[in-house]
Amino acid sequence: MEMIVCSGQWQQAQDGAVYCLGTLEMASVGPFGLPALTYGEANAILGAVALLFASVWGVRVLARVIRPY
């Protein structure tokens, strides 16, 4: 995600457009002060979360088969 930073103040026109009174710059960090993720890093995180979900689900199913109710 690319974020834009204004060195001056933001103002809103009557038509709803937003203007920067300073200069626009690209922010080098992402939200929450963390560096921006690449698509590869985001896919690795999603894969790890999916693997964790599948592992927990599998353990629950196995526990029900071994010990019913």
C-alpha positions in Angstrom: 0.0 0.0 0.0 1.4 3.4 -1.0 0.7 6.3 1.4 1.0 9.9 0.5 2.2 12.5 3.0 1.6 16.3 2.7 4.4 18.6 4.0 1.8 21.4 4.5 -1.9 21.3 5.4 -4.7 19.4 3.7 -7.7 21.5 2.6 -11.0 20.5 1.1 -12.6 22.5 -1.7 -16.4 23.0 -1.9 -16.7 20.4 -4.6 -15.2 17.8 -2.3 -11.7 17.7 -3.8 -8.8 17.5 -1.4 -5.7 19.8 -1.9 -2.3 19.8 -0.3 -0.9 23.3 0.4 2.7 21.9 0.6 4.4 19.2 -1.4 3.2 15.6 -1.7 5.7 12.9 -0.8 5.5 9.1 -0.7 5.7 7.6 2.8 8.3 4.9 3.2 6.5 3.1 6.0 3.1 1.3 6.0 0.3 1.6 8.4 1.1 1.3 12.2 4.7 2.4 11.5 5.6 -1.0 9.9 7.5 -1.3 6.6 5.3 -2.0 3.6 4.9 -5.7 2.6 5.7 -7.1 -0.8 3.3 -9.4 -2.5 5.6 -12.4 -1.7 5.7 -11.5 2.0 1.9 -11.1 2.1 1.4 -14.5 0.4 3.8 -16.1 2.8 1.9 -14.8 5.8 -1.4 -15.9 4.3 0.0 -19.3 3.6 1.2 -19.6 7.3 -2.2 -18.5 8.6 -4.0 -21.1 6.3 -1.6 -23.8 7.5 -2.2 -22.9 11.1 -6.0 -23.0 10.6 -5.9 -26.4 8.9 -3.6 -27.8 11.6 -5.9 -26.7 14.4 -9.0 -28.0 12.5 -7.2 -31.4 11.9 -6.3 -31.7 15.6 -9.9 -31.0 16.6 -11.3 -33.6 14.2 -8.7 -36.2 15.4 -9.5 -35.5 19.0 -13.2 -36.1 18.4 -12.5 -39.4 16.6 -10.2 -40.7 19.3 -12.4 -39.4 22.2 -16.0 -39.0 21.3 -17.9 -36.4 23.4 
